[in-house]
Amino acid sequence: MSTGLIIIGCLILIVIIVVQIGKVTDLAAKIRGEKEVQYETNRRGGSFMLLFLAGFLVLIFWSAWHYKNWMLGYGPHHGASAHGDELDSMFNVTLFFTGIVFVVTHIALFWFAYKYRGRKGVIATFIPHDNKLEIIWTALPAIVMCFLVIRGLVAWNAVMADTAEGEEFMEIEATGQQYQWLLRYPGPDGKLGARNFRLIKPGENPLGQDWMDDKNMDDQMPTDIVLPVNKKVRVRITAMDVLHSFFLPHFRVKMDAVPGMPTYFVFTPTKTTEEYRQELKKYPEYQQPTDPNDPASEPLWKTFEYELACAELCGKGHFSMRKLVRIVSEEEYGKWIKEQQPFYLSNVRGKDFDPRKDELLDVEIRQRKQDFDSSVDKALSAAKPEEKIIRLDHVYFETGSAKLSDLSKYELDNLVAVLNKYPKMTVEVAGHTDNVGDAAANLSLSQTRAKSVYDYLTGKGIAGTRLTARGYGQSKPVDTNDTEEGKAKNRRTEFQILTQ
Ligand SMILES: [Cu+2]
């Protein structure tokens, strides 16, 4: 506040001084004659021009030198991607030529202003046209521009190339939204699932993933970008509302995120976060504490993180579109990616808005088969007959009926596979009920249910001689019938391995 007042005060004073000088000059002119005063002003003005030129150039070169280790492309900030150094070198070549032009034109500008100031008895020469001059200042920039543009085109084609057929790479996706980046990883199948903007629903389905597409089932939405070093990455870039820009400054990656027009960028990170920190550590600038007010805080190099920023001014929360990027070893990446839960399984599965809640997913089917096979293996190696009993947890009947529900077939098919694998195995299929209702009715229901399973298995080609079906009704409870939970455990279908 007080600084502001001082600045305003200074400005007012400067205006007053300028006005006063003007008045004095007017007065002096009247005394000494207009012309003389004009020449004197020209001389003083010209000298100021030279002084300004010197100060200006010194400041430019000093600041470039002084801050170079903070700038991308200089000091520790080599590109952290395979194409990064090529872009930096292009920048430097361009800077070299434009730097020469910058210095020469500024010297010429201010020097001429001094040299050709209005002087007594000197009249300007009139040059209407000069062919030599025209040719030189057209040809020279043209040649330099050609060189820059051709090199730029070659680099552009290399940097912007998409992945080639059969090439190994991983694909992730970044979607810009006011004001955050939504990241998506493909999961174990390596494939990103389909999206449809009509399916977007905040909270439930932020990206509009089509849950009927199996490729979406394992897609993860991590909070940070974590990538293995030296692996080619293709980033799909989209936006949901306005223009954003996917910017990874340390990797020299920048691509617009445009609603309705998917873009991409392919790059290969070549330096882990830790390696970059070690680079920074060599420079005194990065030995300073991270928090300037706390000298005991960690040095800057140690807290360094790569970042993803939005490089398009997209609204008032634009600044908050920042995410951390970590580049790690292949091994560390493997560990991290295993911890990332599929968005569908942790946020959608089984909820009211899950369009597949009545359906068994491949991943669940695989899991159940694994569980089933391992309990069969356990039973096969068990000694006691009661340890050879395996519950068919996922065999369901319609209430009060012996009709198998559709979802039972997965578990029964697992049993068929086991019986085919062990051709000498014989089993007893047993039905059990809780104690609700009439005991005789329960007995008969359990018998028909066991028979249903028997029929299913023989229908799949298992010889009837290897199977017995028996109903036990409520006679063999495994838990109390006093609680709902216990009753549910007692209503069961199981099979016992008799010979193997
Ligand atoms: Cu943005």
Residues whose N, C-alpha, C, O or C-beta is under 5 A from the ligand:
A	BS01	CU	L243 H244 S245 C310 E312 C314 M321
